[in-house]
Amino acid sequence: MQMTRSIRKSLVGMLVASLASCTAVVGPAPSTGTGTGGAGTGPATGTGGTGPVTGTGGTGPGTGTGGTGPGTGTGGTGPVTGTGGTGPVTGTGGASTAPVTTCVPGIPATSQVPRMTVKQYDTVVSDLLGVTTLATGTTMLPSSLLAPDSAGSLTDIAWNGYLTAAERISAAVMAGANKSKFIACDPAAAGTAGTTCLTDTIKAFGRKAFRRPLTAAEQTSFIRLNNLTPKGTPAEVAEAILYAFLSSPSFIALPELAQEKEGTSTKLNSYEAATRLSFLLWNSVPDDILNAAADAGQLTTKEQIRTQALRLLQSPKAAAVASTFHRYYAGIEAGSHWTNTTTHNATKFPSFTAASYPAAMAEIDAFFQEVVLNGGTFKDLFTSSVGFVTKDTAALYGVTSTATTPTKVTLDATKRPGFLTRVGFLSTFSHEDTSSPILRGAFISQRVLGIPTGTPDPSFLGVKPPAGTYTTNRQATEALTAASPCNSCHTGVVNPPGFVLERYNAVGTWQDTDALGGAINSTADVILSVGPEVKKTVTTPAELMTEIAQLPRAQRTYAQQWVAFATGRSPNTNDACVVDQLATGLTGSVYSIATMMADYAQADSFRLRTVGN
């Protein structure tokens, strides 16, 4: 099924003209744009069906008014320049790990028009249209045609990626078994029935795709694709309408343009709150229940939003955010500067094959999902012995399995408590042929405990231990970091927790004897907190995990990283107020992680927004 040349030319001309200047981005930085509102005809509540992002004017980013659809507006004068939004922080490093302790009430500046992340794009296209790959027999994701998530402008190349993806997706839907997900009637029906079919489809699908009801002007904009000359066939027109939806900024972006004030901030309307909530917790569009609540205006209070958040977190669809956030927290998401290696010396570690790392990552994802979806607590992250083993990881744990997918088992609680003792983490935080007390220790101290470890001098990277006879990797590491200036950070803060994890080799297998021949010594004086300093002698990984699980500083650092992930912002004094509230909850023995996630949605900064200057 292909659109006629006249329809394609008309669509591309309208879309390129309206969105060539669109620069809505995804990232952690607050918006700095100053687009100037024009006098267009667009309403304040949304964006044009296939036209530029619209609004009522103003000085904030993304508020220039374009048309409400093709051919009906005057064109805005200011490009959309917002950043941030509800998606996770992307790129390397993620949030700052030192806790921001000073709470200053207020609403941090956010973008009005963040774009969907590529992960969200794939999830939305799957949920709305049942499309998971771009062609039968391939594994090419719809987002494979899109530019990577970034904090940069939407370039011509990136924009063309959206157009190409929209074209392929719409063609696949109209030619495949999922056609009814878009259009459930016959546009070729005689008389007004065909036009009514298209009108009903535009209203119904538009409600889901735009996460709000279409305006009358938007409906007119879409239906006029049925009146072009030369006229396309009913099937071609239907495909063109779907293409227009998928190419629209109201689909690609998540605009927040409501104007109602609460104090000095702007209050999200129920449709915008529903979108924030579903994209945060499901990476996708709202379901029918959430849409109904938005239609009824029942997402305007903290309590209403929290009720829906808890419901969403009980769904299997929340598994994605459970694993995505915790990979971010664990520093093992794609692109993280923490990640050191995914492959290991096959001669030294024959049990770690090419299939082991993907299986180990699937296992750790399953572990995080188990904790979140089954009411697990912060303590469970560090002490649970639940594992998910396959034939590709079983030998690394000293067990047997023929499973090809992660299968739930109970591991040895004395050796495998929590995610820091799992192959996915341990094999990542190591070198190709040896474990790395420095990588593991620095991560625990800085990322988990929120203790600043200092910035290493790049000139020392790759330096080898001084010549000597070492019987353990620990001895070599101690010799490497004994001299100034390295010892100031390594001796007290970085190395000790890493030494405790020397019970695991480079691929995460338990070891009592080092590869160099000496007995493993996992006893170390670990600094668990600072200001005031709390230091304890820890002998085993299980002891270390128990200590971390009950540390208020570790709990606050975890809450801080959830807020940073959820907002797409670096930690700041305004968000510190929310972090304090969530961290207080985590000190309780029955406060689940899912509850913490839902409680974030009660924050004023979730349902209110401000725009940067």
N, C-alpha and C positions, 0 to 999 in steps of 0.2 A: 504494500500500500504506500503510495507516494503522493504528496501534495502536488497540485498543479503548479506550474512555474509562476502563474500570476499570484496565487495565494502565497507561495513561498517568498516571492519578491516583495509583496506587500508587507508580510510579517517581518521579514528581515529589515526592511527599510524603517518600519515603525520602531522596532526594538533597538536597532543600532542608534537611531537618532535620539531615542529617549534615554538610553543607558550608557552611552559611550563615556560619559563623565562620572558614572557612579563609582565611588571608591569606598563603599562600606567594607569594613574589614573585620577579621576576628583576631583578637589578641588582648593582652593584659593592660595595655596603656589606655588611659582615659582619652576621651575625644578632645581634639584641639581645633576642629574646623569651625569656620564661621560663615557657612552658606547663608546668603541673604534671601529672605522669602520674597516671592513675587506676588503677582495679583491673579494667579490662575484660578480656575474654577474648582479645583480639587477640594474635597472635604477634608476635615482635620483627622478623620478616623482611619485612614488607610492609604494605600498606594494604588496607582492605576493598574488596570488589568494587565496591560502590556506597556504602559507608559512609565515615566520616571517616578521615583518616590515622591509622594505628594504630602502637602500639609497646608497650614494656613499662614505661613510666613513666620518671620521671627529671626532671631540672630543665632540660634544654635545650629549645630551641624545637622544636615539632613532635613532642614525645614523649608527649603525652597520649594515652591509649589510647582509641580509639573502638571500635565494633564491627568485626568482621571482615567484615561484610556486612549487608544490610538485616535488621533485626530481631534480630541475634544478639549485639550488644555492649551495653555499658553507657553509652557516650558519654564522650568525653574532656572534661577540664575546661579544657584550655589550647589556644588557637588556634595554628595553625601560623604562625610569624612569621619564618621563615627568608628570607634574601635571598642573592643571589649565585648560586653554582652553576657549572655548566660552560658556560653560554651566554656569548656575547660581551657586552662592556660596551655598554649601550644609552644613548641620550640624546645630549647634545651634548658635544663636547670629547674624550671618551675619557680615556685614561690621561695622567697627568702625563708631561711630556716630559723633564724634567731627570733624568738617571740617578740612581738610588738606589745609592750605591756601597758602603754598609756591609752586609756579609752577616752576619746573625744566624741561626744554625740554628734551625729550628722550623717548625711547621705553622700557617699562618694560619687563623683561624676562618672557617668556611664554613657555608652553609645545609645543613640536612638535607633540605629539601623545596622546591627551586626548581621553578618552573613551566617548561614548554616556552615558548620564544619563539614569536611568531606565524609566523616563518619555519619554525621546526622543526615547528610544528603542521601547516602545509601539506605539508611534505615527508613527515611521518609518515603523514598521511591518504592521500597519494598512494601511498606505498610499501606500506602495509598493505592499502588498499582500492581503489586505482586511481582515486580521486576527486580531480580537480584543480580542478573548478569546481562550484558548488552547483546549477546547473541547465543543461540542454542548451541550447546556443546563447548562453551568457553567458560572461563572463570573470571572474565574481565568485569570488574565492578563498574556500575554506572559512574562512580566518582573518578574512575581512572582517566577520564577525559578532562577533569577539572584541575586547576592549579592547586598546589598544596596549600594548606591553611597557612596564613601569614598575616602580619600586621601591615602589609603594604597595600597600595591602591589596587583597584580592579583594573588591570591592564587590558588592552585590546585582545591580547592572546588569551587571558583568563576569561574574558567575556565570551570570546568565540568558543571556549570550552563548554560553557553553559549552553550555548546555542546548539552545538554539535550533540551534546548529551541529550538535550531536549528533543532533538530531531530523531535520534535513534530510539529513545525510550518511547516516544509517541508512536513511531512506526511499529515497534515491537508489540505495544499494547493493542493497537488496532488490528494487527495481523495474528494475534495469539489468543490463548485461552483466557487471558485476564481482561479481555475487552470490557466485560460487564462491570469491572471495578471502576471504570470511567463512565461508560454509557450503557444503560440497561434497557434502552428503548430503541426503536428503529427510526433513524433520521431520514430514511427514504420513504417513510409512510406518506400516503397521499394527503393533499390539502394542508390544513394547519397542523395536523398531527405531527408532521416532520419538524416544523418550526417549534412546536411546543416541546417536542423531544429534546431539541437542542437547548431551548431556554431552560427546561427543567434540569438538564445535565449541567449547564453552566452554573445554575444556582446551587445544586447539590454538591457537585465536585468542588466548585469555588469555595464553598463554606469550609470544606476540609483542607483544601490546598492553601488557602489564604488565612486559615484559622479564625475567620470572622465572616459574617454575611457580606456578600458583595453589595456595593451601592448600585442604584439604578443606572447611573452613568457607566459603571463597569460592565453591567450586564449588556447594555447597549453596545459597548465597545466590542465585546466578544461576539455577539450575535450578528454584527455587521459583516463578519467574515463569511456569512452565508449569502451576502449580497454583492460580492465582488464581480467584476466583469473581466474576462470570461468566468462564468460561474463554475465552481468545482462540483464534483459529485458529492452527494450527502456524506459518503464515507471520507472523502478528502477534506471536506469542511470540518467534520468531527475531529479528524486527526490534526488539522490546523489549529482548532480550538485547544486541544490538549497541548500541542506544541507551544501555543501562546501562554497557557497557564504555566508550563514548566520554564518558560523563558522570562516570566514576569518578576520584577523585583519584589512583589508581594509574596511570591513563593520562595525566591532565592534568599531574601533577607527576612529578618524578624523585626519589622518596624514597630516602634513604640511611639506613637504620635498623639495619644490622648492629651488633652489640655487641662483637665480638672486639677485644681490645686488643693494641696493639703499643707497648710503652712506655706513655706517657701519652696516646697518640692512639688513635683507633678505626680499625680496618682495614676498608676496603671489602671486601665479599664479591665473588666473581667476577661475579655478576649486576650489582652496582652498578658495578664497574669496566668491564664491557662497555658499560653504559649511558653512563657518562661518556665513554668512548672514542668510541662511535658518534655520540653527539650532538655531540661536539666536532668530529669530522672529517667526519661526513656529515650533521649536522643531522637525524638520523633514528635509527630503531631498529636494533639489531644485525641482521646478516644471519645466515644459517643456520650459517656457519662460526664466527662469533663466539658465537652462542648455544650451539653444541656445546662450544666451549672453556669457556664459563661453566658449562654443565651438568656438565662434567668437573672443575670446580674448577681450571682451568688459567689463571686470570687473577689470581693472588695474588702473583706476584713481578714485579720490575721487568723482567726479561728477557722473561717471558711477555707482559706488556703491550706492551712495545716491539715485539716480533715482530708482534703483531696491528696495532699502530699503523702500522707500515711497510706492511703488507698493505693496510690501508684507504686509505692515501695513494697507492697505485698504482691505485686504482679511479677511473673517471670521476666517481663520486659525490663524490670529494674536491674536484671543481672548485668546488663551492659555497663551501667554507671558504676555498679559495684566493682567490676574488674577494672574499668578505665580509671576511676579515681584512685584505686589502690595501686595500680601500676604507677600512676603519677606519684603517689605517696611513697611507694617503694623505690622510686627512681629508676624503674626498668621499662618505662614507656619508650616508644620509638623516638630517637633523637636526644634522649637524656644524656647529659654529660657524665652522669654517674655510671652509666653502662660501660663496662670495660671489654667484655668478650662474650661471644656466643659459641665459640668453637674451642676445642682443646686438643692437646697432643694425643693422637690416636694410639701411639705406641705406649705411652705412659698410662693412658686411661682408655683401654679397649671397651669398657662398658659404656662410655659416652660416645654414641654414634651420631651420625648426621641427623637422626630422628629424635635424639634425646632432648635437645634444647626446645624445639617446638612443643614436645610432649610435656616438658617441665613447665613451660609457660602456660600451657593449657591447664596443667594441674594447679598452678598458683592462682590462675583466674577462677577455677572451680572452688578453690579454698575461700577466696574472698567473697564469692557469690554465696557460698554456704553460710558464712558468718553473717552477711548482711540480710539475706532473705529468710533466715531462720532465727532472727532475733538475737544474734550474737552481740557481744559487748566488746569494748576496747580490750579488755583482758583476754578475750578469746583470740584476738589477732596474734597474741604472743604466747599463749599457753595451750591452745587447742591442739590435740594430737590427731585430728581428722585429716586424712590425706586422700589424694585422688591419683592413684597409680595406674600406669599402663605397662605394657611389655617393654617399652622403650626407656622407662625410668625405674622399673622394679629392682634391677640389679644394683642400682645406685643406692637404693634404700635397704638392700639386703633381704628383699622379699621376692616372691615369685608371682608372676601374673602373666596371663595371655591376653589381657584386655587390650583392645585397640583404641578405646576412648577412656578418658579419666574415670576410674571406678573407685567409689568411696571405700576406704579402709580405715582402720585405726592403727596408727603407727606407734612406735615405742615412745611413750610420753617422756621418758628420761632423756631421749636423744633427739626427738623431733617435736618440740613444743613451738607452735606458731610459725609464721611465714618466714622468719629470719633463719630458720633451720632447714628450709626446703631447697631442693636442687635448683629451682628457678632463680632464687635469690643468690645462693652461694656460688653457683657456677658463673653467674653474671659478674659478681664482685670478686673476681680473681684474675689471674693471668693465664696465659695459654697453657703453661706447664706447671705452675705453682699456685698455691693459694695466695691471698693478699691480705695480711692483717691490716695494712694501711687503708686499703679501699673499704674493707668491711668496717673497720673501726671508725674511720672518718664519717661514713654514712650513719652509723648508729649515733655517734656523738652529735653530729650536726643536724642530720635530717630527722632522726627519731627523738633525740633528747633536747634538741634546740640549743646546743652548746656551741658557740663559735669556735671553729678550729683553726682559724687563720687561713690565709691564702698562700699556697706553696709557691716558692720561687721557681719559675719555669726552667731556670738553668739547672735545677737539681733533678728534673724529671729524666728518668732513664739512667740515673747514676746507679752503679752496682755497689754492693757491700765491699768494704775493704778486704783485701786478701786475708784468708784465714781458714781454719778448719771448723766448719759448722756442722753440727749433727741434727739441727732442726732449722726450719724456716724462721722460727721465732728468733733464734740466736742471730741469724743473718740480718733480720729486720732491726733488731736492737743495735747491732753494730752499725748498720746503715744510717740510723737516725740518732746516734749517740752524741754526735758533735754539734756545736752551735753552727748555724741558728736553728737547725732542725729539731733539736731536743726540746726546745721551749714549748712546742706544740705537741710533738709526737710522744714524748715520754709520759706526760700526764694525761693528755686528752685523747689523742688519736689512736695510739697503739693498743692500750689495755683492752677495750672491748673486742678489738680484732684478735688479740691473743686468746681470748676466751673461745672465739670461734675457730681457733686452729684445730679443734676436734674434727673439723671437716676439711677435706682436701680440696683441690681446685675444682672438682666436679661435684662437690657436695656429699661425698661418701664419708661416713664416720671413720676416723682413724685414731688409733691409740699409739701408733708408731709413725714418726715422720718418714717421708720418702728418703731423707738423708740418713736415716738409721737411728736417730735418737727418740726417746720417749716423749710423747706430747705433754707439754706443761701448759694447761689452760687456766691456771690461777693468775689473777691480775687484780690490781687495785684500780677499780673503775670509778671515775668521777661521774656520778649520776645526775648531779644538778649543781648549779652555781648560783651565788647570791642569795643565801650562803652556800658554800660548797658542801656537797654531800658525796663522800667517797666510801666505797665498801669493797672489801676483798671478796671477789667472786671466783668460784672454782670451776663451775660447769656452765654450759649454755643454758640449761634449765634454770639455774639460779639467776642468770642474767635476765632471762625472759620474765621470770617472776618479779624481779625488781622493776623492770621497765613497765610492766603491766599496771603497777600501782603508783607510778610516779606522776604527780600533778603536772610537772613540767612537760613530760612526754604527752600527757593527755591534752594539754593546751596546744602544744605544737601540732598535734594531730588535728584538733579542731581548727586551728589556723589554716592548715593546708586544705581542709575541706572548704572553708570559706573562700580561699584563694582560687581553688579549682572551680567552685560554683559560680563565682563572680567574674572570673577572668581577670582579676586584679591582683597586683602585688599587695602584700599585707600593708595596712595603713591604720592610722589611729581611729578613723571612723569604724572600720570593720572590726577593730580590736574590741569594741563593745559587744558585738555579736559573738566573737570568739570567746570572750570571758563567760558569757552565758552558757554556751555549748560546753565549754571545758568544765564548768561547774557541774553540769549534768553528767559528764563522763566519770566524775569521781564516784558516782553511785554504782553499786554492784549490779543493778538491774537495768541501767539505762542503755538501751540498745543503740547500735550504730545507726540503724534505720530511723530510730526516733531522733537522733541527733541531726540526721540529714533533713528530716521533716521539720524539725524545729528551726532550722536555718530559714525556712520559708516564712516563718513568723516575723523575721527581721523587717524593720521599716525599710531597709535598703533593698528588700526583695520586691515590695509592692509599690515603692516610690522611686522616683528617679530625679536626678539633676543632670544638667548638661554643662560640660566644661566651657570655660571662657576661651 
